[in-house]
Amino acid sequence: MHLGPELVLINADFRVFTDMVDRWQKVYASAPGAPTTVQDVVRDWFEQALVEAVLGVQALRGGREWSRDELAAALSKEALSTAVMPRFNTNAAIRGSLANRFGALGTRIAA
């Protein structure tokens, strides 16, 4: 079993991701370029969460607490899907990023 650099393929149809995109595209429906910008911002924040999860697991390599099988399980698609489930902080980060790009409209509507 190889635990070297990981390639993580993200399913763009994952409901947690698409729900977040849909939500923010509705908030900024009248903003020029919003559909693409919203999708890019949401993707960036989900990618950030996944990168942090993978790097966190990789930092455990070589220790006595986690076996190779446990490390592999922590990098499974189920575990990585779970890593992006918390939405409160991700939503707040997305709201801030979009407010910086489009103005405070979304912060008043979608708090």
ZIMODA-V828483 format. One record per pair of residues at least 4 apart in sequence whose C-alpha atoms are under 8 Angstrom apart, sorted by sequence separation. I is the first residue (numbers start at 1). J is the second residue. If there is no record, write none. Layout:
BEGIN
{{I	J} {I	J}}
END
This chain:
BEGIN
{{13	17} {14	18} {15	19} {16	20} {17	21} {18	22} {19	23} {20	24} {21	25} {22	26} {23	27} {24	28} {25	29} {30	34} {33	37} {34	38} {35	39} {36	40} {37	41} {38	42} {39	43} {40	44} {41	45} {42	46} {43	47} {44	48} {45	49} {46	50} {47	51} {48	52} {49	53} {50	54} {51	55} {52	56} {53	57} {54	58} {55	59} {56	60} {57	61} {66	70} {67	71} {68	72} {69	73} {70	74} {71	75} {72	76} {75	79} {76	80} {77	81} {78	82} {79	83} {80	84} {81	85} {82	86} {86	90} {87	91} {88	92} {89	93} {90	94} {91	95} {92	96} {93	97} {94	98} {95	99} {96	100} {97	101} {98	102} {99	103} {100	104} {104	108} {105	109} {106	110} {107	111} {12	17} {13	18} {29	34} {61	66} {66	71} {74	79} {75	80} {98	103} {99	104} {106	111} {12	18} {28	34} {29	35} {60	66} {73	79} {74	80} {99	105} {61	68} {99	106} {98	106} {99	107} {25	34} {25	35} {61	71} {60	71} {95	106} {96	107} {95	107} {25	38} {58	71} {24	38} {57	71} {95	110} {95	111} {21	38} {57	74} {21	39} {57	75} {21	42} {54	75} {20	42} {17	42} {17	43} {53	80} {17	46} {50	80} {53	83} {50	83} {49	83} {50	84} {49	84} {46	84} {46	90} {45	90} {6	54} {45	93} {45	94} {42	94} {41	94} {3	58} {41	97} {41	98} {38	98} {3	68} {1	68} {3	71} {3	72} {16	85} {1	72} {20	91} {31	102} {28	102} {28	105} {27	105} {28	106} {27	106} {24	106} {27	109} {27	110}}
END
